[in-house]
Amino acid sequence: MGSLLIIQMATLSVIIPVYQSAATLERCLNSVLSQDVPDMEVILVDDGSTDGGSQLCDSLACANPCVKVIHRENGGLSAARNSGIGAASGLFVTFVDSDDEIAPHTYSGNIEWLELNPDTDMLEYPVTVHFGASNEYQLDFEPRTVSGSSDVFEDWLSNGGYSHCYACNKIYRKQLFDDVRFPEGETFEDAAVCPILVKACNSIRYSDTGRYLYYPNGTGITSNYTFKGQEPLFRHDMKLLKAATEMNMTYCQVRLWEICLNLLIDLCRCSGTDAAYISDSAKRLSRLRPSVSHIFRSGHTFKSKIKSVCAMAVGPQFMCKILGIKKYN
């Protein structure tokens, strides 16, 4: 009789993409290793670092048996995360950016809750945005669970979940990624993937336990304000606007319409603006506009209401020409 091969599954796989972050990686990893989660694996995905980060990954893995390293050619954040997902053996998976930290006991408390509630597909926990900077702010949650495949997505839209599509302050059941990967070669990858994952969930937990410490990053996408870099966010929010309109979620429709209008105006201010894209998008935005009465009952600021009503009266394309710095034909 042949021997029985037993494969040990990790409780949690923590995926940390590493690129030019040798100065912060050890601090980040220490915050993860201090989480008291049994059978945790940490996957460092070296995305072609040239600052010594590649060698540091190997050194840290040698000193910590639960740490694994993947070396790959530079392909960007999405590609690195996707490599980590493919290598992960955990029942649950989560992501950490290599310049951020996890507050003590964040994973243990939330993993314990997930294990006691095995029907939960995703858990979102608090985050401090721009940690340590003058513009630091807290994203907190009242603890609650939402269940039912249709209710989960509607609740997420109603409560503005699209405004915090961070991939890193969430713990996911690994099965959610069976057919889902981050879009490679594109910005705002979190905004692309988060709605897909939410739609696939039968139950989501909003937790008040723990905290993700999101450090300010001066090299982020908003530091390079280009049409190519900013366009994906507008595209993803337009999909949500269409969904809210089809579901007759009028208040959510108003909020998303205003967001998309402002994003479209911002696209006019970017370098490399595509005039044909702006024109076509303005027409699509016009077709999804809410009613004037819904705008005035939305509870938004007076300035925001007037801007939206004016855009409805003259058309989003004309508003873009007026308010956008760049002109187009």
WOBELVEN-V755165 format. One line per field, one symbol per residue. ss: DSSP state (2 for helix, 1 for strand, 0 for the rest). psi: psi as a letter, one per 20 degrees, with the letter a starting at -180 (. if undefined). burial: I if it has 16 or more other C-alpha atoms within 10 Angstrom, else O. A space follows every 50 residues. Layout:
ss: ???
psi: ???
burial: ???
//
This chain:
ss: 00000000000111111100022222222222200000011111111000 00222222222220001111110000222222222220000111100000 11000222222222220000011100111110000011100001111022 22222222002222000001111222200000000000222222222222 00111100000111100000222001222222222222222222220002 22222222222222222200100022222222222220000222220000 02222222222222022222222000000
psi: pqqpoppopqgppopopoolkhhigggghhhghipmoqkpqpopnolkqj jihghhggghhhiohipqppprqpirgghgghggghipjqhqqrqpqija rpqqjggghhhgghhimiiphqpprqqoplpirhkprporpppqppqogh hgggggghjkhiimkphikqpqphhhjhjpqppqjqrlhghghghggghi qipppoqjpappooqqoijrhiinnqghhhghgggghhghggghghjkng ghggghggghghhgghhhiqqkpoghgggghhghhhijqrqghhgijhjr qggggggggghhgiqhghhhhgipgqqr.
burial: OOOOOOOOOIIIIIIIIIIIIIOIIIOIIOIIIOIOIOOIIIIIIIIIIO OOIIOIIIOIIOOOOOIIIIIOOOOIIIIIIIIIIOIIIIOIIIIIIIII IIIIIIIIIIIOIIOOOOOIIIIIIIIIIIIOOOOOOOOIOOOOOIIOOO OIIIOIIIOOIIOOIIIIIIIIIIOIIOOOIIIOOIIIIIIIIIIOIIOI IIIIIIIIIIIIIIIIOOOOOOOOIIIIIIIIIIIIIIOIIIIIIOOOOI IIIIIIIIIIIIIIIIIIIIOOIOOOOIIOIIOOIIOIIIOOOOIIOIOO OOOIIOIIIOIIOOIIIIIIOOOIOIOOO
//
